[in-house]
Amino acid sequence: MSGASKNKPGRVRDAIVDALSGSPDGLKLAEIEKRVGRVLGPTPESSIRSYLRLNTPQMFVREERGLYRLNQGELSFSSAETVTKLPSCSFGKATLYLGDCFTWLQSQENNHFHAVVTDPPYGLVEYSPEQQEKLRAGRGGVWRIPPSFDGHARSPLPRFTTLNSEELRDLHAFFVRWGELLFPKLVPGAHVLVASNPLLSYRVSDALSRAGFERRGELVRLVMTMRGGDRPKAAHAEFSEVSVMPRSMWEPWLIYRKPLEGRAQDNLRKWKTGGFRRPSEDKPFGDVIESSPTRKGERLHGPHPSLKPQSFLRQIVRAVLPLGEGTILDPFAGSGSTLAAAEAVGYASIGIEKDPEYFAVAKLAIPKLAALKVNR
């Protein structure tokens, strides 16, 4: 069965709209087909041509040079006008919006943000309304609720091994679409730090490369988690010396960068970014950071299953603005921990969160997390 025949209704449409949203001057048909194929996999040209033909001039405008572009009237109604009405809150230099980051990104100016630090949803399934309801009920779904250990309740973890092949393709398509929308909104030299996990980081990495970003390495957060290390289910005694998967003792953060404009020094002078801020003049920023799990006190302020500790976040947030100037973006803000870290080190930041419950949590959590005294 071809990749296109497995596509859910509307995916071809969304891929075409996303391709054209990042290209206000229009694209030729061949380039549209190329970008749709990059997101969805092999897609019949007839499907793309038919959709363009049937929706011109309602959604698309065809120029004399053979270029297609979005009908600006439709775009301003569905995207820009809607975004101006998004609920938001501010604290210090941090601003948080309640909304979908895909729509929000389309409304933003190009060459605007100086860095991205984010912990996105993986597989997309675990943050669907159905799975969030099961998580909040404490049972069922893809979330693993570990038992208490020595009287301490352990944080839930999504079981990424439950994702099927179609969900993995959707994951890749999600990050290609996100990367292509994000790319023009960042200034040249802007770094993108994306929290990941060893099971899925290769798919996200490939998606960001396809979107045009340069891979700049990987940051290792040294932390003991509850993922992996278990004996075979229902056969613990029989295979007492076997671990089905390695016990996870680190968390990968992908490091990507929008290509520089000229040399690093040229980019720093013009765009204020292109490298990492050193902890001190005699110590470079390193790609291994020791970290502990997020402590109970922080979780009480920002109850979110993926909450990262301020001691770790503040180090990487400080580093991504090499001159201490610019704005940090978190498109998947959760309970606002990245914005809180930026506020704590004195940086401007913007976050977007689509879940109303987490948005409400973040409004209260950002000032409390930012005020915490932490040890590095």
N, C-alpha and C positions, 0 to 999 in steps of 0.2 A: 504494500500500500504506500502511495507517495506521501511526502510530508504534507502537501497541501490538502490531501483528502482527509487528513487527521485534524486539520485546523478547525477550531471552534468557530461558529458563526461570528462574523465581525472582526476576526483577527486580520484578514487581508486589508479590510478597510482601515483598521487602526494602524497597521504598519505603513500604509500609504500616507495617512494623515501625519503620522510621526515623522516620516521621511521629509515631507514637504514643510512641516512646521519649523524645522531647523534650517530651511533654505528659502528665505523670503523672496529671493530673486528667481526662484523656480528651478526645476530639474527636467532634464530630458527623460523620455520614457525609459531608455536603457539604464540610466542611473537610478530611477525609481525601482525598476525591476531588480537591480543589483542590491539596493538597500533592503527591499522587502525580503529577498532571498536570504540576506545575511541574518535577518531577524527570525524568519519562519522556516528557513530551510528551502529545499526545492519547491518552487511555486509556479504553476502553469502561467505563462505570459498572458494567455487568454483571459485568466481571472483578473489580472491587474488591468489589462486594457479595457475589459468590459466594465469594470467598476469605474474607471476614469471616464469612459465614454458616457455611461448612464448617469453620472453625477456632475457632468459639465453642462451648464455653468452654475448649478446650484451650490456645489461645494468647491469645485475647481475651475480655474481659468486657464484656457489654452492660448498661449501666445503665438504670434506668427512664426517665431523662430523654433517652434516645436517644443517649447518649454511649458510645463505645467506648474502652477502654483496654487496655493489655497486661496479661495475667495475670501478676501480680507473682511468683508462684512460678516461672513459666517464665523471666521476666526475670532473677531472682536466680541461677538455675542457669546460664543461658547467658551471662550478662554479668558481673554483679558478682562472683560466686564465682570465675569463671575469671580475672578481672583480678587478684584478690588473690594468685593463684599465678604471676603473670608473672615471669620472670627479670628481675632488675634489678641495677644497680650504681650506686654513688654516689661522687662526688669533691667534697669541699668542699660548696658549696651546690647542686651539680648532681646530678640523679637521672635515670637513663636506664632505660627499660623496653623489653623485647623483646616486641612484640605489635602487633596491628592497632589503629590509632588510632580507628577507628570504634567498635569494641567498648569500647575503653578510655574514650573520651569519655562513652559512655552511663553509665558507672559513677561519674563524677565529680560533685561537688557543683555546684549552680548558683552563679553569681556568685562564682567562685573565682579565676580567672586574670586577670592585669592586662595582659597583652600577648601577642601571637603574632608571632614572627619565624620564617619558614620558607621553604624552597625545595622545593616539592612535586614529585612526578612529573608529567610532562606527557604526555597521550595514554595514560598508564598502560601502554602497550605496552612502552616501553623499559626499564621496571623489572620486567617479568614474568620468571619464572625462565628461560624460553627465551631471551629477549633478553639477560639478564644473563650467561647461559652463553656466548653468542656474543661479548659484549663482553669477558669475561675470557679468551676464547680469542684475541681480537684480530682476528676476521674475521666477516663475515656480519651479517645483521640490520639494524636501523634505525640502529645506531650508525655514524657516519662516523669512521674512524680516519685523521686527517690525516697526511701524510708528514712526516718530519723536515725542519726548516728550519735551516740554518746549524749543523747538528750538535745541535739541540735537538728532543727529542720533544714534539709538541704534544698537547694533551688531546683525547680523543674527544668528539664532539658528536652528540646525537640528531638525526636528519633528520625534523623535524616535518612537512615537506612530503609525507612518505610516508603520513600519516594519511588514511584514507578518511572518507566522510561518517558512517558508523556509529560509527567510533572517535571522531570529533569530538563526536557526540551523547553518547557514553559519557563523554567528558571533561567535558562540561557537566553531565551528571547526577551525576558523581562529586563535583564541587565544590559543586553545590547540596546534595547530601546532607551533605557535610562541613560546609558553612556552617551548615546548620540544626541539626546536632548541636553545633557549636562555639558558636553564638550564646548559648544560655542559660548556658554554662559560664563566660563572661567577665563581669567586672564592667562596669557602665555606664561608657562612656567609654574602654574598652580598645581600643587600636589593633591592627590586624592588618596586618602587612607581609608580602607574598607575592612572592617572586621569580618573574619571568615572562620572556617573550620576545615580541618584536613580532608574531610570527605567531599567538600563541594568547592573548595577554593580554585581548583583548576578550571571549573566551568565559568566562574565569575571572572577569573583572570583572562580567559580567552575572549569573553564578551567585551571587556574593557579595551583589550587590544584591538578588536574589530572596530570599536567606536573611535579609534584614532589615538588613544592614550599610549604613552611609552611606559613600559614596565621598568621600575626603578628598584626592584628588590622586594623584600618581604620583611616585615617587622615581626619579631618573635616576642610574644608576651608569655613569659615563663610563669605558668600558674597550674596548679593541680586542679583538675575538674573531676566530675563524677562520670564522665563518658568513657566507655570501654573498660576492659579488664575483667569483664564477667566471664564466668564459666558457661558452658553450653546450657541453655535453658532446659529445665526438667531433667538434667543429667549431671548435676553438680558432683555427686559422689563418684559416678562412673569415670568422669574426666576431671578429677580434682586438680590436676596439674596443668590444665589447659585454659588459656584465655582466648576467647573468640576474636577479640580485637585488642590491640595495645591500649593500655590505660593512657588516656590523654593527659599530658603534662605540659602542654603549650597551646597557645592560640595564635594562629597566623593572622596578620593584618597585611593585606595587599598594599603595595606602594606603587602608584601610577602618577604620571605627570603629563600635563598638556605640553606639547613641544615648545621649547624656548623660541623667543624671537631674537635671533643673533646669538651672541655668546652669553654665558651665565652672568657676567658682569653687566652686559648691556641690558639684559632682562631685569636684573635687580634694580638698575637705575631707573628704568622706565616703568616697570610693573610692580616693583617692590617684592618680587618673589622669584623662585627658581631654585632655591636650596632650602636647607634646614637651619634653624637657629641653634647655635651651639649652647650647651648648658653653661659653659664658661669659655673664655678665650683659649685655654689650654686643653679643652676636652671637646672632641667632636660628638655630634649626636650619633648614638649607636643604634643598631638594629636588633638588639636584645635587651629587653626590659624586664627585670624581676617584678613580680606582682603577686598579690594575694587575692583570693576570692573577695568579692564585694562584701563588706562587713554588714552586720545586722542593722547598725544604726543608719547607714546609708539606704538600705532597703526599706526601712521604715519611712524615710523621707520620699523615696522614689520607687514605690513597689512596681517593678517591671521585671519579667523573667530574664531579660538580657542586660540588666543594669551593670555597667562597668564601674570599677572604683575610681573615685576622684584622684587618688594618688597616681594612678596610671594615666588617666585621661589628661590631666593637667600637663604631664610631661610631653605627650605627643601634640596636644593642642598648642602649647607654647612653641614647639619646634616647627610647626608647619607655616608660620609667618616669620620668615628669617629676619626681617627688619622690625618685627612687631607692629606692622601696619597692614591694614586691609580687613576683610570680612571673611569669617569662617562660616561655611554652610553645612548644615546637617539635614538632608532631605528625609531622613527616617528618624525623627527626633525622639520617639518613645517618651520617656518621662523627663527628658530635657537634660540629661547628664552632660552631654557635650557642650550645650549652651552654658550650663553651670560652670564647667571647667574653663570655658572661654571668659566668662565673667570674672572668675577667680584670678585669672592672670591678666585681666585688663583689656581683652580683645573684644571687638564687635562680632556679633554672631546672629545668624538667622536659622531657624528650624521650621520644618513642616512635619506635621503628624496628622494622619488621617483618622485615627481611632479617637472618638470623642472622649472615651473614658481615660485614655492615656494623656490626651490633651489637658483634661481637667486635673489629672495628677501632676503633670508638668508645671502647670501654672503655680502650684503650691511648692513643688519640689525644687525648682530652679533657684530661688533665693536661699532656701535652706541648704542645698548642696553646695552652692557657691560660698556660703559662709563657713563651711566646715574647715577646721584646721587638720591638715593631713601630713603624714610623714612619707617621704619618698624613699 
